[in-house]
Amino acid sequence: MKYLILGSSGQIGTALTQWCDNNEIAYEGFDIARAQEEDLRVEQNPRLLEALSNADFVMFLAYDVGGSRYLSGKQNQLEFISNNARLMEYTFQAIHDSGKPFIFISSQMANLSFSPYGALKVVGEHYTRALGGIIVKLWNVYGVETDMEKSHVITDFIHKAKDTRCIDMITDGSESRQFLHAEDCSRCLLTLAEQYESIPRDQELHIASGSWNTILEVAELVASLFPGTTIQPAEAKDEVQQDARIDPDPFIQKYWTPTIQLEAGIHRVANDMGLL
């Protein structure tokens, strides 16, 4: 089976293509970061139509998104909403016309009605149900990142610790998250694709680690890799998820379980980014 990976240059897409390379799995990457011709906001994009015709299965990861700092500044803006709305409309239409099976990457933030990003993901979920695809909800996936404007908390902390020996946080660090290494996520996505026809569409597929950690605990794990690093929590509370805490649906455990613990995963990311 040949996969078309939409968003192949992003954090998860990079890990997924690497996993495919390491395991001799056929795929084609597709990302605006690779070429302007791969802009999913273009209706009837000829490059996308060609890629779909050559693929057996589609991984729909592409999105205008980033970490908390990026979302807090962007998700209420017209450009952010328009980018993702057009991206979904044109891509889902192309997938529909191709008839190809697909997985749509949603987020646990789709459960947070106050979030524009979450609301957009809900729209994507409705598209996916209409087309008979699979929806997966990701929980704070972390891995190697190159676009630091959109960096998530772990890569942001690693860079701060390496460059300044000071992790200055944008919140007080009390909020809790479930962090999942991108390799575990990639393995899960491919497992679900392989069992596509047998997966019930009325079940929630939450790809999560099953372990809660505060942001402050993450900062402490990162700091331990770079001797002499100090941590400076802010007074602000989390404004993006508003410290909402819901538990992931455990149904995914029928198909997959994570294997990479947070401490080991942080060390791997720092090493893979060439910072250790």
N, C-alpha and C positions, 0 to 999 in steps of 0.2 A: 504494500500500500504506500502511495506517495502522498505526503502531507503538504498542504499549502499553509504556511504559517504567516498570517497577517499580523504585523507588528513584530517582525522577527528581530529587529534591532533594539527592542526595549529590554527591560530588566528580565522579564520572564521569557520573552522570545529568544534572547541571547542564550539563556540557560537551556531552553528547549532545543535550539539548533545544535548546541554543543553536545547534548545528550544524544541527539540523532546521529551526529558525526561519530561519536564514540561507540555507538551500537549499530552502525551501518544501516541506519533507517533512512529511506529516501524522503527528501523534502525539498521544497522550494521556498526561499525567503521572500518576503514582500514588506517593504517599509519605506515611508517617505524619507527616512534618514539615509536610505541607500540611493534613491533616485527620485527626482521630482515626478517622474512618470508613474510612480507608485503611490500617488496621493489618492486616498480612498474618498476624499471629499469631492471628487470629480465624477459626475454622473456618467454611467456607461463607459467607465475608464477602460480603454482597449487593452491596456496592459493587464488589468485585473481579469478581464474576460478571457484572455489567453491563458493566464495562470490557472484559472478555474477549469478550463477545458483540459488541462494537463494533469490535474490533481484528482485524487480519489477521496480525500477527506480534508476539511478546512478547520483550522484552529483560528478562531476569531479573537485575537488578543489586542488588536490595534485600538488605541484610544488616546485622546489628549488628556493625560493624567500625570500626576507626580505625587510626591510626599506631602506631608501636612503643610509645610511652608508654601509649596506651590498651590495647593488647593485653597488655602486660606486667602491667597491673593487673587486667584483666578476663577474659582468656580461660580462666583456670582456675576461674572462679566459676560456680556453678549457673545464675545468671540469664543469663549470656552463652550458655552451652551450650543452655539451654532456649529462649531467644529464637530462636536460629537453627534449632534442631531443629523447633520448632513452625512457624516461618515457612516452612521448606522443605516440611514434610509437607503443610500446608494449601495452599500455593501450587502445588506440583507436582500435587496431587490436582485442583485447579481447572483447571490447564492440561491435564491428562489428560482431564477431562470435556469441556473445550471443543474439544479436538482441534486447537488452534492450534499452528503451528510456533514454535519458540523457541530462544533462545540463553541458556545458563546461564553466568554469570560466575564462574569459579573463580579460583584463584590459584596461582602457582608454589609457594606454601607448602603446597599439597596434596601436594607431594613430600617434605615434612618430617614424618615420622611422630610426632615428639615434640611437635608443635604441636597443641593442641586446635582452634584455628582451622583449621589445615590439615586435620585429621581430619574436621571438619564439612564442609569443602569437598569432601572425597573422597566423603562420603555424597551430597552434591548431584550429584556426577559420576555416581554409580551411578543415582540417580533419572533423570538426563538420558539415560543410555544406555538405561534401561528404556523410556523414552518416545520414543526416536529423535530427540532434540534435538541441538543442537551445544554442545559444551563449549569454552570458551576460557579459557586461563590468562593472567592479567594479571601483569605484572612492574612493580611500583612506579610506578603511574600517578600523576602529579601535576597539579594544576590549582587553580583557585579553590576555596577552602573558607570556610565561614562558621561551622561548629561547631568552635571551637578545642579543645574537649575531645577531639575525635576527630581533630585535625589530624595530617597526615603531616609528614615531616621538612622538606620544602622550604618549605611554608607556615609551619611552626613557626619555622624559621630566619629567614624573611623578617620575620615579626612581631617577633622578638627583635631583629633588626638595626635595624628601624625604630624600635621603642619604647625600646630601652635601649642601642643601639650595642654590644651584647655578645651573641655567640652562645655560650651556655653549653650544651654538649653533654651527652647522657646516656651516651655511650660515648666511647671514645678516637678514634672516627672511622676506624678502619682497615678496617672491613667494607666490602665492595664491593657495589654494586647496579646494576641496569640501569633507568634512569629513562626513563619514556615520558610525553610530554605528552598531556593528556586529549583534545585535539583530534585528534591522530594516532590515539588509541584509538577515538574516536567514528567516525572515517572508516573504520577497519578493521571495526568491528562492523557498520556498515551495508553495507559491501562483502560481508561474509560472509552477511548476511541476504539480499542480492540473489541470491547464488549458492547458496542454502541446499540445494537438491535435489542439486546436483552435488558437494557437498563430502563426501569420504569420511569416515565416522565412526570409522575405525580409525587416523586420523592425529592427532598432537598439534598443537593450534593455540595456540601461545604468542605472545601479542602483546607483543613486547619491542622495545627500541630497538636491540639489538645492540652496545651500547657499555657497558663497565664503568666506573664511577666510585666512588671511596671517598666516604664521608660527609664526611670532612674536605675533599675537593675540592669537594663541594657547598657546604659552609660558606664556603669561600674565594670561590666564585662569587657567593654571596649577599652576602658582606661587601663585595665590590667595587662593589656597587650603592649602598652606604650608607657614604660616606667616614667614616673614624674608627672603624669597627666592629672590635672585637677578637674573637678566637675563643678559647674556653676548653674544650679537650677534657677529658673526664673520664678517670678511670683504668679505669672499668668496661669490660668487653667486651660485645658484643651478646648479649643473653639471649633475644631473641625468635626470631631465625633462627639463632642460634649460629654466625654467620658461615659458614653452609653455602653453598657456591657450586656450583651446577649450571648447565650451559649450556642455554639455551632451544632447543627444537627449531626448526630453520630452515624447516619445511614451510610456515609462514604466508607466506613470501616469494613463494609461487606466486600469492598473491592481493593482497598489500599490502606496502608498505615505508614506514617512518616518514620524515618530512621535517623535523621540528623538532629542531634540535640543542639540547643541554641548556642551554648558556649563553643562547641566544636564548629558550628556553622559560621559564627562570627569570625573565628580564626581563619577558616577557609576563605571567606570573602576578602578579608584583609590581605591574605597571602596571594590570592588570585588577582587582586588589584595591584600587586607588586609593592605593597606598602609595609610589609614586614621584612 
